[in-house]
C-alpha cells in the first residue's frame, strides 16, 4: 500500500484506522436504512454492529474499485433479510403475530389535537405494519428509493439486479402498500 491509496484501498488492505473512518462516514445513513427496514431501534443497533463485523471479516473480498457504501449496504441488506427470516420463524413457532411498540412510529405534529395524534398514530402504525408485511424483494428497493432517495442504478448495484427489475419491484411494492392501506385494519 502507498500513502496515496484511497481510504477504501487502505481499509481493504486491513488498515483498521481506515476501516474505522469508513464506519464513521457511513454509520448514520446505514443505521437509518436498517432502522426503517426492521422497524425496531434496538434490533437496528444490533444489526448495524453485525454488518460492520461481517464487513471487517470479509474485507479481503472487497473490491476497492466498487463503492464501499454499495458493498456495505449489500451486507446490511443481507443482515436485515436474515433478521426477517428469523423473526418470521419465531412468529410461526409462537403462533403470535404481535406488533412492535406503536410509539416507535408515532407521528408528531405541532400542537396536535388528541384526535389528530390518534389518527397520525393509526396511519403511521398501519404504514409500518404494511411495510413489514412486504416481501424482502419489494421492501428493500422501495426503502432505498423513497426513504433514502437512491437512484435506480444505485439500488440495482446494491441489490445485484437490473434497473428494470428495480423499477418493477418499486411499482409492485407501491401497489401492494396502496392495496394494503385501503383495506380497513390493513390486513
Residue pairs with C-beta under 8 A, 6 or more apart in sequence:
1 9
1 10
1 13
1 15
5 13
6 64
7 18
7 21
7 22
8 18
8 22
8 62
8 64
8 68
9 64
10 17
10 18
11 18
11 19
11 21
11 22
11 59
11 62
11 68
12 59
12 60
12 62
12 63
12 64
14 59
14 60
19 55
19 56
19 59
22 68
22 72
23 52
26 68
26 69
26 72
27 48
27 52
29 69
29 148
30 48
30 51
30 72
30 73
30 76
31 44
31 45
31 48
32 147
32 148
33 73
33 76
33 143
33 144
33 147
33 148
34 44
34 47
34 48
34 51
34 76
34 79
34 80
35 41
35 44
36 143
36 147
37 44
37 77
37 80
37 139
37 140
37 143
38 44
38 47
38 80
38 83
38 84
39 100
39 104
39 105
39 128
39 131
39 132
40 100
40 104
41 104
43 83
47 76
47 79
47 80
47 83
48 76
50 79
51 72
51 75
51 76
51 79
54 75
54 79
55 62
55 71
55 72
55 75
58 75
62 68
62 71
63 71
67 157
70 154
70 157
70 158
73 144
73 158
74 158
74 159
74 160
77 140
77 158
77 159
80 136
80 140
81 136
81 140
84 136
91 97
91 98
99 125
99 129
100 128
102 121
102 124
102 125
103 121
104 128
105 121
105 124
105 125
105 127
105 128
106 117
106 120
106 121
106 124
107 120
107 121
107 123
107 124
108 120
109 116
109 117
109 120
112 120
126 181
126 186
127 177
127 181
129 186
129 187
130 176
130 177
130 180
130 181
130 186
131 139
131 142
131 143
131 177
133 180
133 187
134 142
134 173
134 176
134 177
137 169
138 169
138 170
138 172
138 173
138 176
139 173
140 158
140 159
141 155
141 159
141 166
141 169
141 170
141 173
142 169
142 170
142 173
142 174
142 177
144 150
144 154
144 155
144 158
144 159
145 152
145 155
145 166
145 170
146 170
150 158
152 163
152 166
152 167
152 170
153 163
155 163
155 166
156 162
156 163
156 165
156 166
159 165
159 166
161 169
180 186
180 187
